[in-house]
């Protein structure tokens, strides 16, 4: 069988006949392109009608068709396909094949699009088959994923614009499905933070902190808490390989100091706690992938693979950072493209929750903020408390403060406001501390 044998010629003719008499119907098939037609005459007619209507010309006759095709070098080659005699013939046939309702027209257009999808899928699968036979091809999984994803994106119905009345009920049902104990979405382990923002599908929450101030440990704490909620988590890590990450996980879960655990200086009772932590992790829907140098293609392919084979509720990215020694990105521009990929193409299009980390400056500003803040839903800044703050708040109010500094989905902190956290680096542990009572001047 050949790809060109997959077609819907009757529907192609019906589409053209209908548009000759009802050119405004073309606005109901904007996803349908000239390349989706197999008959050359139908392809040229559709292209001409499509462009004439976009110019505000709704009289479809041989003169306007030929005038349009001769109007530029790009379309002159198609003028030879449609002679005046052929155009007159098409006009006469339109009286027989025309459909006078939008519903009938959309059905015909759908048939043409369906045939085009099947034809292109057939071709793409043949190309993938050829790739599989060549041992010299590298990164074959990524190439196949990209080929199929590009095809699915081209034929996505996302470009259709429904009326609000047709989507409002579904939106309300989604809003209700996200309702929790006084907040929407998946809660963090920090109750006070949930009053400001939660983890939601299609959104990207970013923790910011200075270098070596606990960003990765915060993400690990979030990951384990999400696993305790029986959610599927994919953790993309540019910092730690899976062995080192596992050591942190076991220290966190077992309550054994990291250095003690990694050196083997633990008791028999502590060894049992480590075994229990190992067994528990085996029951969780979790994947950790170490990628020291992030790039869009490898990240997207990795996410897609895990999404299709294991499922993903939350994607964690450790972490978003710009160019510099040891950074995950080789350019500042690449950082912007990557944040956009995670927020929009992965979290947005795939309905996945996103949580990540970013570098902060000593002044509390998010480094590369123009690239990160443009797409982040919420940014929360982690900082050490000053000695003065610790004395004023009290020891029970912890040693770290968390400030929501950007929030498109709710409140954010004013200057001087913060959430109290207790950080224990030896046990890879963040906990919400007792919340301080803000001091008010007399």
C-alpha positions as CSV (number, residue, x, y, z in Angstrom):
1,X,0.0,0.0,0.0
2,X,1.2,3.5,-0.8
3,X,0.6,6.6,1.4
4,X,-1.1,8.4,-1.5
5,X,-3.7,5.6,-1.6
6,X,-5.0,6.9,1.8
7,X,-7.3,9.7,0.8
8,X,-10.9,11.0,0.9
9,X,-11.4,12.5,-2.6
10,X,-15.2,12.7,-2.3
11,X,-14.9,14.8,0.8
12,X,-12.2,17.0,-0.8
13,X,-14.5,17.7,-3.7
14,X,-17.4,18.4,-1.3
15,X,-15.3,20.9,0.7
16,X,-14.3,22.8,-2.4
17,X,-17.9,22.8,-3.8
18,X,-19.3,24.1,-0.5
19,X,-16.7,26.8,-0.1
20,X,-17.4,28.1,-3.7
21,X,-20.9,28.9,-2.6
22,X,-20.3,29.4,1.2
23,X,-16.7,30.8,1.4
24,X,-17.3,31.9,5.0
25,X,-17.6,28.3,6.1
26,X,-13.8,28.1,5.8
27,X,-13.5,29.8,9.2
28,X,-14.9,26.5,10.7
29,X,-11.9,24.5,9.3
30,X,-8.9,26.7,9.9
31,X,-6.9,23.7,11.0
32,X,-7.4,22.2,7.5
33,X,-4.5,23.2,5.3
34,X,-3.9,23.0,1.5
35,X,-1.2,20.3,2.2
36,X,-3.9,18.0,3.6
37,X,-5.5,17.6,0.2
38,X,-4.3,14.9,-2.2
39,X,-5.9,16.2,-5.5
40,X,-3.8,19.1,-6.9
41,X,-6.8,21.0,-8.2
42,X,-8.5,20.8,-4.8
43,X,-5.3,21.8,-3.1
44,X,-5.0,24.9,-5.3
45,X,-8.6,25.9,-4.9
46,X,-8.6,25.6,-1.2
47,X,-5.4,27.6,-0.9
48,X,-6.9,30.4,-3.1
49,X,-10.2,30.5,-1.3
50,X,-8.4,30.5,2.1
51,X,-6.3,33.5,1.2
52,X,-9.1,35.4,-0.6
53,X,-11.4,35.2,2.4
54,X,-8.6,36.3,4.7
55,X,-8.3,39.4,2.5
56,X,-12.1,40.0,2.9
57,X,-13.0,38.7,-0.6
58,X,-16.0,36.4,-0.5
59,X,-16.9,36.2,-4.2
60,X,-15.4,32.9,-5.5
61,X,-15.3,32.9,-9.2
62,X,-12.6,32.0,-11.9
63,X,-11.5,35.7,-12.2
64,X,-10.7,36.1,-8.5
65,X,-9.1,32.6,-8.3
66,X,-6.7,33.3,-11.2
67,X,-6.0,36.8,-10.1
68,X,-5.0,35.6,-6.7
69,X,-2.7,32.8,-8.1
70,X,-1.0,35.2,-10.4
71,X,-0.5,37.8,-7.7
72,X,2.8,36.5,-6.4
73,X,5.8,34.4,-7.5
74,X,5.0,32.0,-4.7
75,X,1.6,31.1,-6.1
76,X,2.1,31.6,-9.9
77,X,3.2,28.0,-10.3
78,X,-0.3,26.8,-9.2
79,X,-2.1,29.0,-11.8
80,X,-1.2,26.4,-14.4
81,X,-3.0,23.7,-12.5
82,X,-6.3,25.5,-12.8
83,X,-7.4,26.6,-16.3
84,X,-10.4,28.7,-16.9
85,X,-12.2,25.6,-18.3
86,X,-11.4,23.6,-15.2
87,X,-12.6,26.5,-13.0
88,X,-15.9,26.8,-14.8
89,X,-16.3,23.0,-14.5
90,X,-15.7,23.2,-10.7
91,X,-18.2,26.0,-10.4
92,X,-20.9,24.0,-12.2
93,X,-20.2,20.9,-10.2
94,X,-20.5,22.9,-7.0
95,X,-24.3,23.1,-7.5
96,X,-24.4,19.3,-7.2
97,X,-21.9,18.7,-4.4
98,X,-22.5,21.7,-2.2
99,X,-23.5,21.3,1.4
100,X,-25.6,24.2,2.9
101,X,-25.0,23.6,6.7
102,X,-22.0,24.2,8.8
103,X,-22.3,20.8,10.4
104,X,-22.2,19.0,7.0
105,X,-19.2,21.1,6.0
106,X,-17.3,20.3,9.2
107,X,-18.0,16.6,8.7
108,X,-16.4,16.8,5.2
109,X,-13.5,18.8,6.4
110,X,-13.0,16.3,9.2
111,X,-12.9,13.5,6.7
112,X,-10.1,15.2,4.7
113,X,-8.2,15.9,7.9
114,X,-8.6,12.4,9.1
115,X,-7.3,11.0,5.8
116,X,-4.3,13.4,5.9
117,X,-3.5,12.3,9.5
118,X,-3.6,8.6,8.5
119,X,-1.5,9.3,5.4
120,X,1.1,11.3,7.3
121,X,1.2,8.8,10.2
122,X,1.8,6.1,7.6
123,X,4.7,8.0,6.2
124,X,6.2,8.9,9.6
125,X,6.0,5.2,10.7
126,X,7.8,4.2,7.5
127,X,10.5,6.7,8.3
128,X,10.8,5.3,11.9
129,X,10.9,1.8,10.5
130,X,13.8,2.9,8.3
131,X,15.6,4.4,11.3
132,X,15.3,1.1,13.2
133,X,17.1,-0.8,10.4
134,X,20.2,1.5,10.6
135,X,22.7,0.6,13.3
136,X,24.5,3.9,12.8
137,X,21.6,6.0,14.0
138,X,22.2,7.5,17.4
139,X,19.6,8.6,20.0
140,X,17.0,6.7,18.1
141,X,14.4,6.9,20.9
142,X,14.5,10.7,20.9
143,X,14.2,10.8,17.1
144,X,11.2,8.6,17.1
145,X,9.5,10.4,20.0
146,X,10.1,13.7,18.2
147,X,8.7,12.4,14.9
148,X,5.5,11.2,16.5
149,X,5.1,14.2,18.8
150,X,5.5,16.6,15.8
151,X,2.8,14.7,14.0
152,X,0.4,14.7,16.9
153,X,1.0,18.5,17.5
154,X,0.3,19.2,13.8
155,X,-3.1,17.5,14.0
156,X,-4.0,18.7,17.5
157,X,-7.5,20.2,17.8
158,X,-6.1,22.8,20.2
159,X,-6.6,25.5,17.5
160,X,-10.3,25.2,17.6
161,X,-11.9,28.0,19.6
162,X,-15.0,26.9,21.5
163,X,-17.6,29.4,22.7
164,X,-17.3,30.1,26.4
165,X,-20.8,28.6,27.1
166,X,-19.4,25.3,25.8
167,X,-16.5,25.2,28.3
168,X,-17.7,26.9,31.4
169,X,-19.3,23.8,33.0
170,X,-16.1,21.8,32.4
171,X,-14.0,24.6,34.0
172,X,-16.2,24.6,37.1
173,X,-15.9,20.8,37.4
174,X,-12.1,21.1,37.2
175,X,-12.2,23.9,39.8
176,X,-14.2,21.6,42.1
177,X,-11.9,18.7,41.5
178,X,-9.0,20.7,42.8
179,X,-10.7,21.8,46.0
180,X,-9.0,20.6,49.2
181,X,-9.0,21.6,52.8
182,X,-9.6,25.3,52.2
183,X,-7.3,25.5,49.1
184,X,-7.0,24.2,45.6
185,X,-4.5,21.8,44.2
186,X,-2.0,19.4,45.8
187,X,-0.8,20.7,49.2
188,X,2.8,21.2,50.2
189,X,4.0,19.7,53.5
190,X,4.1,23.3,54.9
191,X,0.5,24.2,55.8
192,X,1.1,28.0,55.9
193,X,2.6,27.9,52.4
194,X,-0.7,26.3,51.2
195,X,-2.5,29.5,52.1
196,X,-0.5,31.3,49.4
197,X,0.0,28.6,46.7
198,X,-0.2,24.9,46.1
199,X,1.0,22.5,43.4
200,X,-1.4,22.6,40.5
201,X,-1.5,20.9,37.0
202,X,-0.3,23.3,34.4
203,X,1.5,25.5,36.9
204,X,5.2,25.9,37.8
205,X,6.2,26.6,41.4
206,X,9.8,27.6,41.9
207,X,11.9,27.8,45.1
208,X,14.7,30.3,45.0
209,X,17.8,30.4,47.2
210,X,21.4,31.4,47.2
211,X,24.0,28.8,46.3
212,X,24.4,25.9,48.8
213,X,21.4,27.1,50.8
214,X,19.2,24.0,50.6
215,X,17.3,24.3,47.3
216,X,17.9,20.6,46.4
217,X,17.0,19.5,49.9
218,X,13.8,21.5,49.7
219,X,12.9,19.8,46.4
220,X,13.7,16.4,47.9
221,X,11.4,17.1,50.9
222,X,8.6,18.1,48.5
223,X,9.2,14.9,46.4
224,X,9.0,12.6,49.4
225,X,5.8,14.4,50.7
226,X,4.2,14.0,47.2
227,X,5.1,10.3,47.2
228,X,3.4,10.0,50.6
229,X,0.3,11.3,48.9
230,X,0.6,8.4,46.4
231,X,1.4,10.7,43.5
232,X,3.7,9.8,40.5
233,X,6.8,12.0,40.6
234,X,9.6,12.5,38.0
235,X,12.7,14.2,39.3
236,X,15.1,15.7,36.8
237,X,18.4,16.3,38.5
238,X,21.4,18.3,37.2
239,X,23.1,18.3,40.6
240,X,23.3,14.7,42.0
241,X,23.6,11.3,40.4
242,X,21.1,8.7,41.5
243,X,23.5,7.1,44.0
244,X,24.1,10.4,45.9
245,X,20.4,11.3,45.6
246,X,19.4,7.9,47.1
247,X,21.8,8.5,50.1
248,X,19.9,11.8,50.8
249,X,16.5,10.1,50.5
250,X,17.5,7.4,52.9
251,X,18.9,9.9,55.4
252,X,15.6,11.9,55.2
253,X,13.3,8.9,55.6
254,X,15.3,7.0,58.2
255,X,16.2,10.0,60.4
256,X,19.9,9.0,60.4
257,X,22.5,11.6,59.8
258,X,23.7,11.8,56.3
259,X,27.4,11.4,57.1
260,X,26.7,8.5,59.5
261,X,24.6,6.8,56.9
262,X,27.1,7.1,54.0
263,X,30.1,6.1,56.2
264,X,28.4,3.0,57.5
265,X,28.7,4.0,61.1
266,X,25.1,3.1,62.0
267,X,23.7,0.6,64.5
268,X,21.7,-2.5,63.8
269,X,18.5,-0.8,64.7
270,X,19.4,2.1,62.3
271,X,20.2,-0.5,59.6
272,X,16.6,-1.8,59.9
273,X,15.3,1.7,59.5
274,X,17.3,2.1,56.3
275,X,15.9,-1.2,55.0
276,X,12.4,0.0,55.8
277,X,13.0,3.2,53.9
278,X,14.4,1.2,50.9
279,X,11.3,-1.1,50.8
280,X,8.9,1.9,51.1
281,X,10.6,3.7,48.2
282,X,10.2,0.6,46.0
283,X,6.4,0.9,46.5
284,X,6.3,4.5,45.2
285,X,5.7,5.8,41.7
286,X,9.0,7.6,41.4
287,X,11.7,8.2,38.8
288,X,15.0,10.0,39.2
289,X,17.0,11.0,36.2
290,X,20.5,12.5,36.4
291,X,21.2,14.9,33.5
292,X,24.2,17.2,34.3
293,X,23.6,19.3,31.1
294,X,20.0,20.1,30.4
295,X,18.9,20.5,26.9
296,X,15.3,20.7,25.5
297,X,15.4,17.6,23.3
298,X,16.7,15.2,26.0
299,X,14.4,16.6,28.7
300,X,11.3,16.5,26.5
301,X,12.0,13.0,25.4
302,X,12.7,11.8,28.9
303,X,9.4,13.4,30.2
304,X,7.4,11.9,27.3
305,X,8.9,8.4,27.9
306,X,8.1,8.4,31.6
307,X,4.7,10.0,31.0
308,X,3.7,7.2,28.6
309,X,5.2,4.3,30.4
310,X,4.8,5.2,34.1
311,X,2.6,8.3,34.4
312,X,3.5,11.6,35.9
313,X,1.6,13.8,38.3
314,X,4.4,16.1,39.3
315,X,7.7,17.0,37.5
316,X,10.5,18.3,39.7
317,X,13.4,20.2,38.1
318,X,16.6,20.6,40.0
319,X,17.3,23.2,38.9
320,X,16.8,26.3,36.5
321,X,20.0,28.2,36.1
322,X,21.8,30.3,33.5
323,X,25.3,30.2,32.0
324,X,28.4,29.9,34.1
325,X,30.8,27.4,35.5
326,X,29.1,24.1,36.2
327,X,25.7,25.3,35.2
328,X,23.2,23.0,33.5
329,X,22.7,25.3,30.5
330,X,25.3,26.4,28.0
331,X,23.6,29.8,27.4
332,X,21.4,32.4,28.9
333,X,19.0,32.1,26.0
334,X,18.7,28.4,26.4
335,X,17.5,28.9,30.0
336,X,14.6,31.0,28.8
337,X,13.6,28.4,26.2
338,X,13.9,25.6,28.8
339,X,11.7,27.3,31.4
340,X,9.1,28.0,28.7
341,X,9.3,24.3,27.6
342,X,8.7,23.1,31.2
343,X,5.9,25.6,32.0
344,X,4.0,25.5,28.7
345,X,4.7,22.5,26.6
346,X,5.1,20.0,29.5
347,X,3.1,21.3,32.4
348,X,0.6,23.2,30.4
349,X,-0.1,20.9,27.4
350,X,0.4,17.7,29.4
351,X,-1.5,18.7,32.5
352,X,1.5,18.0,34.8
353,X,2.3,19.9,38.0
354,X,5.7,21.6,38.0
355,X,8.0,22.3,40.9
356,X,11.6,23.6,40.5
357,X,14.4,25.6,42.0
358,X,16.4,28.7,40.9
359,X,19.4,30.6,42.0
360,X,18.9,33.7,44.1
361,X,21.4,36.6,44.6
362,X,22.7,37.8,47.9
363,X,20.1,40.6,47.8
364,X,17.2,38.1,47.5
365,X,16.6,38.6,43.8
366,X,16.1,35.7,41.5
367,X,19.0,35.3,39.2
368,X,18.0,35.4,35.5
369,X,14.6,36.6,36.7
370,X,13.6,37.9,33.3
371,X,13.8,34.4,31.9
372,X,12.4,32.6,34.9
373,X,9.8,35.0,36.3
374,X,8.2,35.3,32.8
375,X,6.9,31.7,33.0
376,X,6.9,30.8,36.7
377,X,3.4,30.7,38.4
378,X,4.9,31.3,41.8
379,X,8.4,32.0,43.2
380,X,9.2,31.5,46.9
381,X,12.5,32.7,48.3
382,X,14.3,30.6,51.0
383,X,16.7,32.5,53.2
384,X,18.6,32.1,56.4
385,X,17.2,34.1,59.3
386,X,19.4,36.8,60.6
387,X,20.6,36.5,64.3
388,X,18.3,39.4,65.1
389,X,15.3,37.7,63.5
390,X,16.0,34.4,65.3
391,X,16.2,36.2,68.6
392,X,13.0,38.2,68.0
393,X,11.0,35.2,66.7
394,X,12.3,32.6,69.2
395,X,14.2,29.4,68.7
396,X,11.0,27.4,68.3
397,X,10.2,29.5,65.1
398,X,13.1,27.9,63.2
399,X,16.2,29.0,61.3
400,X,14.9,29.6,57.8
401,X,12.3,32.0,56.4
402,X,10.3,31.5,53.2
403,X,8.8,34.4,51.3
404,X,6.4,34.2,48.4
405,X,7.8,37.0,46.2
406,X,5.9,36.4,43.0
407,X,2.5,34.8,42.8
408,X,0.1,34.8,39.8
409,X,-2.4,32.5,41.7
410,X,-2.9,34.2,45.0
411,X,-1.3,36.3,47.7
412,X,2.4,37.2,48.2
413,X,4.4,38.4,51.1
414,X,4.9,42.1,51.9
415,X,8.3,43.3,52.9
416,X,9.2,41.8,56.3
417,X,6.7,39.0,56.1
418,X,7.7,35.4,55.9
419,X,6.9,31.8,56.8
420,X,9.0,30.1,59.5
421,X,10.8,26.9,58.6
422,X,13.2,24.6,60.5
423,X,16.0,23.3,58.4
424,X,18.2,20.3,59.5
425,X,20.9,19.7,56.9
426,X,22.3,16.7,58.7
427,X,19.0,14.8,58.2
428,X,18.0,16.5,54.9
429,X,14.9,17.8,56.5
430,X,12.7,20.8,56.2
431,X,9.7,21.2,58.6
432,X,7.3,24.1,59.2
433,X,8.3,25.7,62.5
434,X,6.1,27.6,65.0
435,X,4.9,30.7,63.2
436,X,6.2,33.9,64.8
437,X,4.0,36.8,65.8
438,X,5.0,39.9,63.8
439,X,6.3,42.7,65.9
440,X,4.2,45.9,65.6
441,X,5.7,49.2,66.6
442,X,3.8,51.3,69.2
